Amino acid sequence: MDTITHGLFGYTMYRCLKKEDIPAEEGKALLFVSLVSNQIPDIDVVVRVTETGRIMEQMWHRGLTHSLLFIPIWALLIYVLVRLMFKVTDWRFFHLSLFGVALHDFVDCFNAWGTGLFEPFSSARITLGTLPIVDFVFWGLFLAGFLFSYMKNTSQNSEFSNGWLWECSFISASKRHKG
């Protein structure tokens, strides 16, 4: 998936969290964790800095940084950053990071390029091949959910939970359509 879609997943994750009655720093930390955890596996694109990196990009991208091995490593790194930047020590920020990174990795399994979930132990790419890299339907569903929650002026948690159900339904339907 593209960077925008992963960012939308992160922002939706943030919006689903209950933030009433928490200190401002914790709210900022929640936003940071939600966005960064849904983006961090794509840090491997920095290999494109050199010409050799551009050639190697398809081999490296969605490889080790997207592996099951790295999910807790990324989550721990994000948790340490939250402790340093926001002075928040609650372990739920680690768990939220874990969920965000895992979400990124597993969503990427739905595209045609696949993900190296089992690297470095296997170079096999895990793919369901049901979604394009850039999916405007996802963007539209996110936008509809955002607009609906702002227009309804009701509990944001229920509206965005419904948005997640729509996303899961779309993925399920695309898988069935693919055959």
N, C-alpha and C positions, 0 to 999 in steps of 0.2 A: 504494500500500500504506500501511498505517497505521504509526504511529511504533513500536509494539511489534514488529511484524514486521521493520522495518528494524533495530531494536535487536537482535533475535534473529539476523538475518543477521550483524551486526557481532560479536556474542558468539561465534557459530559460527566466524566467520573467525578470531577470536582463538584459539579452542580448537584450530583446525587448525594453528596455527603451532608450530614446534618452539621451546620456550622453555628447554630444559635448557641449563645451562652459560652462561647470560647473566646479566649484572648485574641487580640488582633494578630499577634505574631504567629499563633497557631493557625489562624485562617490563611495568612500568607504562606506558611509552611505547607499547608494542605494544597494550595494552588501550585506551589513549586513542585511538590512531589507528584501531583497529578499530571502536570505537563511534562516534567523531565522524565519520569518513569515511562511515559508513552513515547518518548523520543530517543532515549539514550541508546538503544541497540543500533540505531542508524548512524552512530558516531563513526562506524567503519567507512563512511564515505570520504573521510579525510585522506584515504589512499589515492584519491584523484589528483592530488597536488602535483604529481610528476606524470610525465608521459607514460612511464612504465606502470604507474598507478592506474591510469585511465584504462590501460589494456587489462590489468589484473582485476579491475573493479568487479566485473561480473563473477569472478571466482571468489572474491573476498566478501562482497556485499551479501548480507543475510547469512553469513557463515558463523564463525566462532562467537561474534558479538550477539548472535541470535540463538545461541545454544542453551539447552537446559542447564548446562554447567554454569553459564554466566548469569542466569536469572537471579540467584541469590547474591552473586558478586555485585551486580549492578544495584540491587536493592540495598545492600550494605553500604555501598559507596554513596548512594543518595541519602541514606539515613545519616551517615557521618556528615555530609554536607549540611543537612537540616540541623543537626546538633550544633555545628560550627556557625552557621549563618543566622539561625533563628533562635538558638539556645533552647530548643525543644528536645526533650529526652524521652518522650513517650514512644514505646515500641510499636504502637499502631502505625506510625509513620514508616517503619520498616515493612510492616505487613502491607500497607497501601502501595509502597514501592514495588514489593514483590508482585502484587496483583497487576499493577500497571505495566511492568516489564513483561510479565507472562502474557498479558493481553496483547501487547505489541507483537510478541513472537508468534503467538498462535493465530492472530489475524493475518499475519504475513504468510502463514501456511496455506491460505485460501487463494493466493495468486499463482499465476502460471510459473513464476521463477522458482518458487519453493524456498524453504528455509533449512539451514543446516542445524536442525534441532539437536542432533546427536554428535556434533563436532565437539572435541577433536577425535572422538572414538570411531566415527564413521563419516565419510564424505557424502553420504546420500542426502539428496535434497528432498525434504518432505513437502509435498504439494497436493492440494486438492484441485487446483487449477480451475476454480469456479469464478474468480473475480479478476478484473483487470487491475493494473497497478493504480491507475487513477480512476475512481469510480464516482461519477457525478450523481448517481442514485443515492449513494451514501451521503454525499454533501447535501442533497435535497432533503433527505430524511432528517439529518441533523438540523438543517435550517428550519424545517417544519416544526420540529420539536422545540427549538429555541423560541420561535415566534409564538407557538401555541402557549408555551409556559408564560411568556410575557403578556400575552393578550388575556389569558384566563385569570391571571393574578391570584392563583391558588398555590397550594403547596408545590414547590418546585421539585421536591423529591419524587412525588408520584408521577409528575409529567415526564421527568427524565427517565424514570424507571420504565415507563411506557415506551419511550424512545429506544431504550435498549432492547425491549421486546421486539419492536419493529425491525431493528438491525438484525437480531438473531433470526427472525422470520425471513428476512431477505436473504441471509446467508443460506438458510435451510432450503428456501425455494430455489436459489441459484444452483445449489448442489443437486437437487432433484431434477432440475431442468437440464443440467449438464449430462446426467445419465449416470 
